Amino acid sequence: MAAETADKPEAALPPGAAKGAIRDNLEVVCFAMVLILFFKAFVGQQFKIPSASMRNTLMIGDHLLANKFIFAQPQWGWEEALFPMRGVKRGDIIVFRYPLDRDQDYVKRCVALPGDTVEMRNKRLYVNGKQVTGPFEHQFGRSPEGPTPGPWPPQRYAGEAERPMGLWRHADPDVLGLQDRNQMQAMNSLIQESFKDSLGPVTVPPGHLFAMGDNRDNSMDSRYWGFLPLDHLRGRPFIVWWSFREGDTDNDNGRVPDGPTDVAADFIDAARHFLTRTRWERTGTIPE
């Protein structure tokens, strides 16, 4: 019986079935790349915090995964029922394209929606006449010890407010990608003397948001470059999947990679200092 089995010829494969190891591996790699590109384009994307504008809510060197479809506009009812899509809310941490350079991604907090009135008085934020503060709001952002968490009621000392200087202007509509020139004219009518500690009151126009960093003394945000168009939104961070201190202290800014050389340098630096600079207590946390 065993001899009969040994003498039995193998079944011939149909033409083209024997692809070989190289073709098999290439198909697996291509399929994986398609899945990664699909995930990055429509589901989620990785971002790294390079600066202190959101300290201590987000630290320099926090690596985030952002939900890219949460702020998408559903075209059919089944999309809204199947996927957790919704409009942006006050207090959401948002990832967006920087209006003055759409190749850059910024992370800030949405503090005001279309139609809201925004005012900065003596370093305090007021939306629709009510002060907005809490543990997320940090002041003294440029001190060596890092920023101090809120809340910051008017009677609490938050540092000296800087005198208003310059003009608060908006970029050219072509830079912002705005098609409605009348809307741009309305935005520019809000020009007034201002600075980070004194602004407004101004009203957020339709189709725009007002975004600010939690580290109020050290954030380049809507106080400087104006309103954020809604179509610049890219998503909402939902987890810090890894937190890595970029330098010897938490105050050292990270490097924004500019080409493969910087990417390789970051990889080598992370490999060398993975155990000593990883913030284990932050890895896996949900930013709020």
N, C-alpha and C positions, 0 to 999 in steps of 0.2 A: 504493500500500500504506500509506504514511504517512497519507494523507488518510483512508483507511478507519478507521485506528486512532484518529485524532483525532475522527472523527465518532461513534465508538462510545460510547454512554451509559454512565456509571458504574453499577456494580451497586448497587442500593438496599440499605441496611443494614436489618436487621430492627428492629422497633419497640423503643426503649429502648437500642439499641446505641450510639448517639451520645450519650455521657454528658457530654461537655464537659470542659474542662480543670479546672474547679473540683472536679467530682466525682472525677475521676481523682486529683487531688492529695490530696483528703480521704481517699480509700481508702488511698493509700500511707501517709499520716500515721497513720491508725487502725491499719493493719496493723503499722507500726513500733512504735506504743505498746503493742499487744498483746504483741509479741515482747519488748519491754523489761520490761513488767510480769511476763511469764512467767519471764524470766531472773532478775529480781530476787526473785521469790517462791520459785523452786524450784532455781535453779542457783547464782547468785552475786550478791554485793552489794558496793557500794563503801562503805568506812569510812575516816574520817580520824582520826588520832591527835591529840587536843587537849592532852594533858598528858604529863608526864615519867615516868609510872609504869612504863613499859617500856624506858626508856633503858638502854643504847644499842642494845639489840636492835631496838627501834622508836623512831624519833625523832619529836618533835613536828612535825606537818606531813606525816608519811608518809601517803599515800593507798593503801589496801589493797583488793585484791579478795579476798573470802572465798568459799570453797567451802561452799555451804549444805547440800548433800545428803550430805557425807561422814559425818556423825554421825547421819543419818536411820536409822530402824528399818525395814528392808525387810519387806514383808508377804508377798512371794512370792520363790521361789528365783531366778527370772529377774532380779529387780531386783538382787540381790546379785551375780549373775554378770555383769550388764551394766554396772552402775555401781560405782565404787570406794567402796563404803560400808564403814565399820568403826567400832568403838567408840573412844572417846577413850582416849588413852594418856598415861602420865606423861611430861611434857616437852612435850606439844602446846601450841602457842599457840592460844588459843580466843577466839572472840567469843561473848558471851552477854548476855542481858538482866539488868541489875542487879537483884538480888533485892528491894531496897528501893524501887525505882522501875523498873518493867518497861518504861517508855517510853524508858529510857536503855540504850545498848549500851556494854559494857565489853570491853576486850581485856586478858587476863592469860595466865599460863602455868598449866596444870594440873600441880600438883606431887604430888597424892595422889588415889587412887581409892577407891571404897567398900571399907571394911574396913581401909584403911591407918591406921597410927598416925602422927600428926604431932606434932612437938615443935620449938619454937624455944628454943635455948640460946645465950645470949650472941651474938645476931645470926646464928646458924647454924641452918640447916634440917636436921632429921633426919626421915626417913621410914622407919618400921619399924626404928628403931634405927640406921640408917646415914645419915651425912651426905650431903646432896645439894648439890653445888656444881659450878661449871664456868665457862667464859668468859661464859656468859649471865648469871651472877649479878653484880650491880653493887652496890657500897657507896659510902658518902660521897655519897649522892644529892643532898644539898642544898648542896653546895659550889659556888662560882661556876664552877669548872673542869668541873663535871659529874661523873658517877659513874665510879668506877674498876672495871674488869672483874676478874672472878675468874680462877681458883678462890680460895676463901677457907678454907684449912685452919685449924684452931683456933689454930695458932701465929702466923698472920699478923694484924697489927693491922687491924681493920675499923672503928675508931672506937669511942667509948664507948657501951656499951649503956645504954639508958634504963631507969630503974627501973620495975617493973610498977606499973600504976595502973589503977583502974577495974575493971569486970567485963566479961568476954567473954560477951555474951548473943546470943541469936538473935531475929530479928524474930518478930512474931506469925505463926502458921501461915497466917492468911488473907492476909497480905502476901506470904508466900513462895509461896502457891498450893498448900500442902500439904493433902492430904485426910486423911492418917493422923495422928490426934491422938496415938496411942501413940508414933509415930516422933518427933513433935515433943517429947513429954515426955522421951524418951530423949536427944534432942539437948540439951534444956535442963538435963539432969542433969549435963552437962559444964561447967556454969558454974564459972569459977574466976578468981582474979585473974590478969590478963595484960596484955600490951601487945605492940607489934610485935617487940620483941627477946626476949621471954620468953613462951612459950605452951606449955601442955600438960604431959604428952602427952594428946592427944585422938584419938578414933577416928572416922574418917569414916563416917557412917551409910549404909545402903543407899540407892541412888538419888541420891547426892550426890557432889560433888567438893570438893577444897580447891584454891583458885586464889590465886596470888600474882603480883605484878608483879616483873619482873627488877630494877628499881631499888628495892631492898629498903628503903631509908631514906625513900622518897618514893612510896609506893603504898598506896592505900586498897583493901584486898583482904580475903580470908577471915579474916585476923587481926583485922579490925575488925567485919565484918558476918556472919561465920559461914560455914557450908557452902553450896555452890552446888548447887541442884537440877539434875539432869541435863536436865530438860525445859526449862531456860532456855537451853540451848546453841543458838547460831545458826549456827555454822560454824567454819571454820579458815582463817586468812589464808594465801594461797599465793603472792602476789606483791605487791611494792611497785611499783605502776604509775607513781607519780609521788611525788617527795619535794620539799616546798616549805617553806623556812624561814619561819615565821609572823611573825617579828620581826627585829630587828637581830642577835640571837644565837640559838643553839640552845636557850637557857634560857627564851625567851619562849613562854608558853603560847598555844595557838591558841584561837580563838573557836568555841564551839558555836553554830551558827546557830539563831536563835529567830525564825523568820518570814522572809518574802521580802526584807525590808530587809537583814537580815544576810547572806542568800545573795547579794544583789546587791553588797553591800560586799565580801564575800570574792572575788567574781568580778572586781570592779574592781581590788582589791589584787593578785590573782594576775596580771592582765593587765599592770599597771604594773611589777611586779617579777619577771616570769617568768624573764628571762634572768639576773638577778643573784642571785635567792634559790633557784632550783631547785638541788637537790643532785643533780647529774648522776651522781655516782658511786653513788648509792643507787637511782636510778630503774631499775626492772627487776630488782632483787635479790629473792631468795627468803628470807623471814624464817625463822629456825630457833631 
